[in-house]
C-alpha cells in the first residue's frame, strides 16, 4: 500500500543518512558558482561542465527505472561527485526503490569476508550484505580506487559490475581514477564494462572543499 511504501522510503533515507549528508544535499542546493566560468583551452568551462553533470544526474534520478543505464563519475577530489551521488540516492529512494550506498573499500571487503569467513554470524552477514549489493535497484559505489587492490578484489569488482549488468540493475560509481587509471589498476574486462555500459561523466576544476576553507 502507499503508506507502507512511504514508510519504507523514510526508513531507507534514514539508513542512507548514516553515511551521506542526505538531509541537506539536493539538486537545488548544488552551487555552480564554485566552478570557474573560464574555458581556457577547454571545449567547455568547469562551470559549464558542472551544469551538464548536474542536468545528467538530475535526469537520471527523475527518470529512474530498473534497466541498464549506469553512471561513472570521475575526476579529482572535491568536485561534487559524492554530493551528486547523494542527490541521486535521495530522489530514487523517495520513489520507493531499493538504494544501497557504500564505499568501494567497504563493499569489496564484504565480498572478501563472504569468501574467507568460515561459519557463524559474520559469514551469514557478509552473505546477506553481498546479496544486497548485487540485487538492489540502485547501487552507489563511492570512491573506487581508494581500496587495497589485490587479485581477489579485482575479481570481486568484476563479479559485482558484471552481475548487475546481466540482471539489469543500475549502478552509479564515483572515482578519482579516469578510465585509463581503471584499466591500469584493475583489468581490461572491468574497464571494458565501464566504457561500454556506463555514461562517463568527467569532473574538473578547483577543489571546492579547499576553496570553501580559504573563504
C-alpha positions, 0 to 999 in steps of 0.5 A: 500500500502507499503508506507502507511504501512511504514508510519504507522510503523514510526508513531507507533515507534514514539508513542512507543518512548514516553515511551521506549528508542526505538531509541537506544535499539536493539538486537545488542546493548544488552551487555552480558558482564554485566552478570557474566560468573560464574555458581556457583551452577547454571545449567547455568551462568547469562551470559549464561542465558542472551544469551538464553533470548536474542536468545528467544526474538530475535526469537520471534520478527523475527518470529512474527505472530498473534497466541498464543505464549506469553512471561513472563519475570521475575526476579529482577530489572535491568536485561534487561527485559524492554530493551528486551521488547523494542527490541521486540516492535521495530522489530514487529512494523517495520513489520507493526503490531499493538504494544501497550506498557504500564505499568501494573499500567497504563493499569489496571487503564484504565480498572478501569476508563472504569468501574467507569467513568460515561459519557463524554470524559474520559469514551469514552477514557478509552473505546477506550484505553481498546479496544486497549489493548485487540485487538492489535497484540502485547501487552507489559505489563511492570512491573506487580506487581508494581500496587495497587492490589485490587479485581477489578484489579485482575479481570481486569488482568484476563479479559485482559490475558484471552481475548487475549488468546481466540482471539489469540493475543500475549502478552509479560509481564515483572515482578519482581514477579516469578510465585509463587509471581503471584499466591500469589498476584493475583489468581490461574486462572491468574497464571494458564494462565501464566504457561500454555500459556506463555514461562517463561523466568527467569532473574538473576544476578547483577543489571546492572543499579547499576553496570553501576553507580559504573563504 
